[in-house]
Amino acid sequence: MTKAKVLLQSISDVKEFVSAVSLCDYDVDLISGRYAVDAKSIMGIFSLDLTNPIELVAHTESAEDLFSQISKFIV
């Protein structure tokens, strides 16, 4: 399991983020407080509080490829 904090500030950020995450063959979750949603779900992401950074959890040993694709969202 690999973790990072991400910040999605606009609708276009969410679309670009979901496009990158959807290419992963492993599960990726976003956790905000006590809520966890599938990071490949646009509707799930919009149900979270996007004003603060969100914890990303990639269920894999190495998420280097994903992190390089979403580097502009990592804080």
RANOR-V887481 format. One record per helix or strand. SS is the DSSP state (helix for helix, strand for strand). FROM is the first residue (numbers start at 1). TO is the last residue. If there is no record, write none. Layout:
# RANOR-V887481
<<SS & FROM & TO> <SS & FROM & TO>>
This chain:
# RANOR-V887481
<<strand & 2 & 6> <helix & 11 & 21> <strand & 28 & 32> <strand & 35 & 38> <helix & 42 & 46> <strand & 54 & 58> <helix & 64 & 69> <helix & 71 & 73> <strand & 74 & 74>>
